[in-house]
Amino acid sequence: MTDETHLDLDDLGATDKAAAFEELTPSQINKELEAIYDIPVQISAVLGKTAMEVNQLLKLGRGAVVELDRRVGEAIDIYVNNRLVARGEVVVVEDRLGVTMTEIIKSDRN
């Protein structure tokens, strides 16, 4: 990024970085975010969880059913880089499974 397109929030004169970010135009925000567009992330959709002992795991065979902690129709968890970011529903897209986000999880992290 060149100095012409780099925007330093400290130069905006705002003490609150969030307030300074709100003052940016969509074009400025887009230019600032371009640097992160190509960063790969891992996305996981968790249908449910269960706990079992190793001896139980070793007894599982083809066709075995593992009961999960979720009910049918209950939202699934969507993780980005092992961080819960949303909840959603499983959907079918042509011949593949997909996930649609129904709720964004706000992070308590600063």
C-alpha positions as CSV (number, residue, x, y, z in Angstrom):
1,M,0.0,0.0,0.0
2,T,1.4,3.4,-0.9
3,D,1.4,6.4,1.5
4,E,-1.3,8.0,-0.6
5,T,-3.8,5.2,0.1
6,H,-2.7,4.4,3.6
7,L,-5.0,6.0,6.2
8,D,-3.7,6.3,9.7
9,L,-6.5,6.5,12.2
10,D,-4.3,8.6,14.5
11,D,-4.2,11.3,11.8
12,L,-8.0,11.7,11.8
13,G,-7.9,13.5,15.2
14,A,-10.4,11.1,16.8
15,T,-9.6,9.6,20.2
16,D,-11.9,6.7,19.7
17,K,-10.7,4.4,16.8
18,A,-14.3,3.0,16.3
19,A,-15.7,6.5,15.9
20,A,-12.8,7.4,13.5
21,F,-13.6,4.3,11.4
22,E,-17.3,5.4,11.2
23,E,-16.1,8.7,9.6
24,L,-14.5,6.9,6.7
25,T,-16.2,6.7,3.3
26,P,-17.0,3.2,1.9
27,S,-14.2,3.8,-0.7
28,Q,-11.7,4.5,2.1
29,I,-12.8,1.5,4.1
30,N,-12.5,-0.7,1.0
31,K,-9.0,0.5,0.3
32,E,-8.0,-0.2,3.9
33,L,-9.4,-3.7,3.8
34,E,-7.8,-4.7,0.5
35,A,-4.7,-5.8,2.3
36,I,-6.6,-8.6,4.1
37,Y,-8.8,-9.9,1.2
38,D,-6.3,-12.6,0.2
39,I,-5.6,-13.9,3.7
40,P,-6.8,-17.6,3.9
41,V,-9.1,-18.5,6.8
42,Q,-10.4,-21.9,7.9
43,I,-14.2,-22.1,8.2
44,S,-15.8,-25.0,10.1
45,A,-19.5,-25.8,10.5
46,V,-20.1,-27.8,13.7
47,L,-23.3,-29.9,13.6
48,G,-22.8,-31.0,17.2
49,K,-20.5,-32.6,19.7
50,T,-20.2,-35.7,21.8
51,A,-17.8,-37.3,24.2
52,M,-16.9,-40.9,24.3
53,E,-14.1,-43.2,25.5
54,V,-11.5,-44.5,23.1
55,N,-12.7,-48.1,23.5
56,Q,-16.2,-46.9,22.4
57,L,-14.6,-45.1,19.4
58,L,-12.7,-48.2,18.4
59,K,-15.9,-50.3,18.4
60,L,-17.6,-48.0,15.9
61,G,-18.0,-49.5,12.5
62,R,-19.6,-48.7,9.1
63,G,-23.2,-47.5,9.6
64,A,-22.7,-46.7,13.3
65,V,-24.7,-43.8,14.6
66,V,-23.0,-41.2,16.9
67,E,-25.5,-39.2,18.9
68,L,-24.7,-35.5,19.0
69,D,-25.7,-32.8,21.6
70,R,-28.0,-31.0,19.1
71,R,-31.6,-31.5,18.2
72,V,-32.9,-31.7,14.6
73,G,-33.5,-28.1,13.4
74,E,-31.3,-26.5,16.0
75,A,-28.7,-24.0,14.8
76,I,-25.2,-25.2,14.0
77,D,-22.1,-23.3,15.1
78,I,-19.9,-21.6,12.4
79,Y,-16.2,-21.1,13.3
80,V,-13.6,-19.0,11.5
81,N,-10.1,-19.9,12.6
82,N,-11.5,-21.8,15.6
83,R,-13.4,-18.7,16.8
84,L,-17.2,-18.9,17.0
85,V,-18.5,-16.1,14.7
86,A,-22.0,-17.2,13.7
87,R,-24.9,-19.7,13.9
88,G,-26.7,-21.1,11.0
89,E,-28.6,-23.8,9.2
90,V,-27.5,-26.5,6.8
91,V,-28.8,-26.0,3.2
92,V,-28.5,-28.0,0.0
93,V,-26.9,-26.2,-2.9
94,E,-27.3,-28.4,-6.1
95,D,-25.7,-31.7,-5.0
96,R,-23.6,-30.2,-2.1
97,L,-24.2,-29.2,1.5
98,G,-23.8,-25.6,2.5
99,V,-24.5,-23.4,5.5
100,T,-26.5,-20.2,5.7
101,M,-25.8,-17.8,8.5
102,T,-28.8,-16.9,10.6
103,E,-27.1,-15.1,13.5
104,I,-23.8,-13.3,13.8
105,I,-22.0,-13.7,17.2
106,K,-20.5,-10.5,18.6
107,S,-17.1,-11.0,20.1
108,D,-16.3,-9.6,23.6
109,R,-12.7,-9.2,22.5
110,N,-11.3,-5.7,22.1
